[in-house]
Amino acid sequence: GIAGREDRYPAIFVEPSTASELSVIAFKADGVGDMLNHGIAWLRRDFREGPNDNLGTMPEVTIVDDDHEVGLLVDGEQERTTSPIVCRAGMSSVKFASLA
């Protein structure tokens, strides 16, 4: 779940919105209807259209899990880490070059 909120979610999507804000979407799976709608969203090739609560934008979000170990997808790669996970918006020191 999200620290400071009572609702629990099976998946949380965090992505940069601006240089100082993160967009946070929490996915719901409260029953058969939600699961069916998630399947339809996947078939349409955009899982973000499944049942969710758009929690808006924020400079920082803390994700907590009672199991203390959390599965992640980072750029499509599976990882595991321990809870809590603190995500903060900010600029990276890495510089990217384009060869066009």
Buried (B, 14 or more C-beta within 10 A) or exposed (E): BBEEEEEEBEBBBBEBBEEEBBBBBBBBBEEEEBBEBBEEBEEEEEBEEBBBBEBEBBEEBBBBBEEEEBEEEEEEEEEEBEBEBEBEBEEEEEEEEEEE
